């Protein structure tokens, strides 16, 4: 994406991309309710449990970090509630609210669709609970809706086994290595036969010696990595589901904000989208 700046010269391209994706998503999905989750600046419980967690990541560039508050300003302008919790990641917040909704705490909402580019969230996909994932597949213009079938095709294991899989093979993006010598093929076979990390370690005597030796050597690490990979679904949040229903993209607040951002094309688009979706709301979006 070419560099974009506000009238005052501040970088704004990341916000432009976020808004473009958001508009595409609500056109495709026509949600009844919307909430958004953000990470906090403070270290999470994962950083405290594993000092090397995400330590390989470079500091966020100034031109990107300066846009976080502008992104929040956009969601405030369209009346979308923002949730976060110190000590937890946005993924944990999403997982918690999604479970609340399907457990009947969401004012009668029956479906949750999560928008993200992070495949870690695929572990939340659940056909029985009606939780799906809407993930970009080509820039900002194309996205795919993931159910359990699509999640397994993407990851090689069922959605609910993704934390077990990552505990075995590791996750370079989060900087934990998994069990040395266990690759994707072996991990998939182990999980297909034994279902989970706990059951794998409960049946070590049934596993061929070479693989068993690797598993035994990294047992504590594997259990730790499983905790790191698992999205928390009981974050102590206070959630107002009524607020999630109040979103409105075609309103004076967002038009004024877009004028400050210099979003001429998006101003026209947001007015058009607002008219298209009026009266068609039907699901829950994160």
C-alpha positions as CSV (number, residue, x, y, z in Angstrom):
1,X,0.0,0.0,0.0
2,X,1.5,3.4,-0.9
3,X,2.2,5.8,1.9
4,X,-0.7,7.9,3.0
5,X,-0.7,10.8,5.4
6,X,-3.2,13.1,7.0
7,X,-3.5,16.8,6.2
8,X,-0.9,17.4,9.0
9,X,1.5,14.9,7.5
10,X,0.9,12.0,10.0
11,X,1.0,8.4,8.6
12,X,-2.5,7.0,8.1
13,X,-2.1,4.1,5.7
14,X,-2.7,1.4,8.3
15,X,-5.9,3.0,9.4
16,X,-7.0,3.3,5.7
17,X,-6.4,-0.5,5.3
18,X,-8.3,-1.3,8.5
19,X,-11.3,0.8,7.5
20,X,-11.3,-0.7,4.0
21,X,-11.3,-4.2,5.4
22,X,-14.0,-3.3,7.9
23,X,-16.3,-1.9,5.3
24,X,-15.8,-5.0,3.1
25,X,-16.6,-7.3,6.0
26,X,-19.8,-5.6,7.1
27,X,-21.0,-5.5,3.5
28,X,-20.4,-9.3,3.2
29,X,-21.6,-10.3,6.6
30,X,-24.2,-7.6,7.6
31,X,-23.8,-8.1,11.3
32,X,-26.4,-7.2,14.0
33,X,-23.7,-6.5,16.6
34,X,-20.0,-5.5,16.5
35,X,-17.2,-5.3,19.0
36,X,-13.5,-4.9,18.6
37,X,-10.6,-6.1,20.7
38,X,-7.2,-4.5,21.1
39,X,-4.0,-5.6,22.7
40,X,-2.7,-3.7,25.7
41,X,0.8,-2.4,26.0
42,X,1.6,-4.4,29.2
43,X,3.2,-7.8,29.0
44,X,0.7,-10.7,29.1
45,X,0.7,-13.8,31.3
46,X,2.4,-15.5,28.4
47,X,5.4,-13.2,28.6
48,X,5.6,-13.9,32.3
49,X,5.5,-17.7,31.8
50,X,7.9,-17.8,29.0
51,X,10.5,-14.9,28.9
52,X,11.3,-15.4,25.2
53,X,7.7,-15.1,24.1
54,X,7.6,-12.9,21.0
55,X,11.0,-11.6,22.0
56,X,12.3,-11.9,18.4
57,X,9.8,-9.4,17.2
58,X,11.3,-5.9,16.4
59,X,9.7,-2.9,18.2
60,X,6.6,-1.6,16.5
61,X,7.6,1.1,14.0
62,X,6.7,4.6,15.1
63,X,4.7,5.2,11.9
64,X,2.5,2.2,12.8
65,X,2.2,2.7,16.6
66,X,1.2,6.3,16.1
67,X,-1.9,5.0,14.2
68,X,-3.3,2.7,17.0
69,X,-5.1,5.6,18.6
70,X,-6.5,6.8,15.3
71,X,-7.8,3.2,14.8
72,X,-9.5,3.5,18.2
73,X,-10.9,6.9,17.2
74,X,-12.5,5.3,14.1
75,X,-14.3,2.6,16.1
76,X,-15.5,5.2,18.6
77,X,-16.8,7.3,15.7
78,X,-18.9,4.4,14.4
79,X,-20.1,3.5,17.9
80,X,-18.3,0.1,18.1
81,X,-17.3,-0.8,21.7
82,X,-13.7,-1.5,22.3
83,X,-12.5,-4.3,24.7
84,X,-9.1,-5.1,26.1
85,X,-7.7,-6.5,29.3
86,X,-4.2,-6.0,30.8
87,X,-2.3,-9.3,31.1
88,X,-4.2,-10.8,28.1
89,X,-4.0,-10.6,24.4
90,X,-6.8,-9.5,22.1
91,X,-7.3,-13.1,21.1
92,X,-8.2,-14.0,24.7
93,X,-10.7,-11.2,24.8
94,X,-12.3,-12.4,21.5
95,X,-12.4,-16.0,22.7
96,X,-14.1,-14.9,26.0
97,X,-16.8,-12.8,24.3
98,X,-17.4,-15.4,21.6
99,X,-18.0,-18.0,24.2
100,X,-20.3,-15.7,26.2
101,X,-22.4,-15.1,23.1
102,X,-22.9,-18.8,22.3
103,X,-23.6,-19.6,25.9
104,X,-26.6,-17.3,25.7
105,X,-25.2,-14.2,27.3
106,X,-25.4,-12.1,24.1
107,X,-29.0,-10.9,24.0
108,X,-30.2,-13.8,21.8
109,X,-27.4,-13.7,19.3
110,X,-26.9,-17.0,17.6
111,X,-23.7,-16.7,15.5
112,X,-20.3,-15.2,15.9
113,X,-18.0,-14.3,13.0
114,X,-14.4,-13.2,13.9
115,X,-12.5,-11.0,11.5
116,X,-8.7,-11.4,11.8
117,X,-5.6,-12.1,9.7
118,X,-4.2,-14.2,12.6
119,X,-4.5,-17.9,12.0
120,X,-4.1,-18.6,15.8
121,X,-7.8,-17.6,16.1
122,X,-8.7,-20.6,14.0
123,X,-8.8,-22.7,17.2
124,X,-12.0,-20.9,18.1
125,X,-13.9,-22.1,15.1
126,X,-16.7,-24.4,16.1
127,X,-19.6,-25.5,13.9
128,X,-21.7,-26.6,16.8
129,X,-21.3,-23.3,18.6
130,X,-21.7,-21.4,15.3
131,X,-18.4,-19.6,15.6
132,X,-16.7,-18.9,12.3
133,X,-13.7,-16.9,11.1
134,X,-13.5,-14.4,8.3
135,X,-9.9,-14.0,7.1
136,X,-8.4,-12.0,4.4
137,X,-6.8,-14.2,1.7
138,X,-5.6,-11.6,-0.9
139,X,-4.9,-8.1,0.3
140,X,-7.9,-6.1,1.4
141,X,-10.3,-7.1,-1.3
142,X,-10.9,-10.9,-0.8
143,X,-11.7,-12.9,2.3
144,X,-12.7,-16.4,3.1
145,X,-15.2,-17.7,5.7
146,X,-13.8,-20.5,7.8
147,X,-15.7,-23.3,9.5
148,X,-14.3,-26.5,10.9
149,X,-13.7,-28.0,7.5
150,X,-11.8,-25.0,6.1
151,X,-9.8,-24.7,9.4
152,X,-8.6,-28.3,9.1
153,X,-7.7,-27.8,5.5
154,X,-5.6,-24.7,6.5
155,X,-3.9,-26.2,9.5
156,X,-3.8,-29.9,8.9
157,X,-5.6,-30.7,12.2
158,X,-9.1,-30.0,13.6
159,X,-9.6,-26.5,15.0
160,X,-9.7,-27.5,18.6
161,X,-6.4,-29.4,18.2
162,X,-4.4,-26.4,17.0
163,X,-3.0,-25.6,20.5
164,X,-1.8,-29.2,20.8
165,X,-0.3,-29.0,17.3
166,X,1.5,-25.8,18.0
167,X,2.9,-27.2,21.3
168,X,4.5,-30.0,19.3
169,X,5.8,-28.1,16.2
170,X,6.3,-24.7,17.8
171,X,5.3,-21.2,16.5
172,X,8.1,-19.1,15.1
173,X,5.9,-16.0,15.2
174,X,5.6,-16.3,19.0
175,X,9.1,-17.6,19.4
176,X,8.6,-21.0,21.0
177,X,10.2,-24.0,19.4
178,X,7.9,-26.9,20.1
179,X,9.3,-30.4,20.7
180,X,12.7,-30.7,18.9
181,X,12.5,-33.3,16.2
182,X,8.7,-33.3,15.9
183,X,7.6,-31.9,12.6
184,X,4.1,-31.2,11.1
185,X,3.6,-34.7,9.7
186,X,4.5,-36.5,12.9
187,X,2.4,-34.0,15.0
188,X,-0.6,-34.6,12.8
189,X,-0.2,-38.4,13.1
190,X,0.1,-38.2,16.9
191,X,-2.9,-36.1,17.3
192,X,-5.0,-38.2,14.9
193,X,-4.2,-41.2,17.0
194,X,-4.1,-39.8,20.5
195,X,-6.2,-36.6,20.2
196,X,-4.3,-34.3,22.6
197,X,-1.0,-33.5,24.3
198,X,-2.2,-35.0,27.5
199,X,-3.3,-38.3,25.8
200,X,0.0,-38.4,23.9
201,X,2.0,-38.3,27.1
202,X,-0.4,-40.8,28.8
203,X,0.4,-43.3,26.0
204,X,4.2,-42.9,25.7
205,X,4.8,-46.6,26.0
206,X,2.7,-47.1,22.8
207,X,4.8,-44.7,20.8
208,X,7.8,-45.7,18.8
209,X,11.1,-45.3,20.8
210,X,12.7,-42.5,18.6
211,X,9.6,-40.3,18.9
212,X,9.0,-41.2,22.5
213,X,12.5,-40.1,23.5
214,X,12.0,-36.7,21.9
215,X,8.7,-36.3,23.7
216,X,10.0,-37.3,27.1
217,X,13.0,-34.9,26.8
218,X,10.6,-31.9,26.2
219,X,7.6,-32.9,28.3
220,X,7.6,-29.8,30.5
221,X,8.2,-27.5,27.5
222,X,5.4,-29.1,25.6
223,X,2.9,-28.5,28.4
224,X,4.1,-24.9,28.7
225,X,3.9,-24.3,24.9
226,X,0.3,-25.7,25.0
227,X,-0.6,-23.1,27.6
228,X,1.0,-20.4,25.5
229,X,-0.9,-21.5,22.4
230,X,-4.3,-21.9,24.0
231,X,-6.7,-18.9,23.8
232,X,-8.1,-18.0,27.2
233,X,-11.9,-18.0,27.2
234,X,-12.6,-16.7,30.7
235,X,-11.0,-13.3,30.8
236,X,-12.8,-11.3,33.6
237,X,-14.5,-8.8,31.3
238,X,-17.6,-6.7,31.8
239,X,-19.4,-6.8,28.5
240,X,-22.4,-4.7,27.4
241,X,-24.0,-6.5,24.5
242,X,-26.5,-3.7,24.0
243,X,-23.7,-1.4,23.1
244,X,-22.6,-3.8,20.4
245,X,-25.9,-3.2,18.6
246,X,-25.5,0.6,18.3
247,X,-22.9,0.7,15.6
248,X,-23.6,3.1,12.7
249,X,-21.0,3.8,10.0
250,X,-22.9,6.6,8.1
251,X,-23.0,9.3,10.8
252,X,-21.6,12.9,11.3
253,X,-18.9,11.8,13.7
254,X,-17.2,9.4,11.2
255,X,-17.6,11.9,8.3
256,X,-15.8,14.6,10.4
257,X,-13.1,12.1,11.4
258,X,-12.5,11.1,7.8
259,X,-12.1,14.8,6.8
260,X,-9.3,15.0,9.4
261,X,-7.7,11.9,8.0
262,X,-8.1,13.0,4.4
263,X,-10.2,10.0,3.5
264,X,-12.1,11.4,0.5
265,X,-12.8,8.1,-1.3
266,X,-13.7,6.3,1.9
267,X,-16.1,9.1,2.9
268,X,-18.1,8.4,-0.3
269,X,-17.8,4.7,0.3
270,X,-18.9,4.7,3.9
271,X,-22.0,6.7,3.0
272,X,-22.9,4.2,0.3
273,X,-22.3,1.2,2.5
274,X,-24.3,2.8,5.3
275,X,-27.4,3.0,3.0
276,X,-26.9,-0.5,1.6
277,X,-26.9,-2.3,5.0
278,X,-29.6,-0.3,6.8
279,X,-32.2,-2.7,8.1
280,X,-30.2,-5.9,7.1
281,X,-28.3,-6.6,10.3
282,X,-28.2,-10.3,11.3
283,X,-25.2,-11.6,13.1
284,X,-22.3,-10.8,15.5
285,X,-19.0,-9.6,14.4
286,X,-15.6,-9.1,16.1
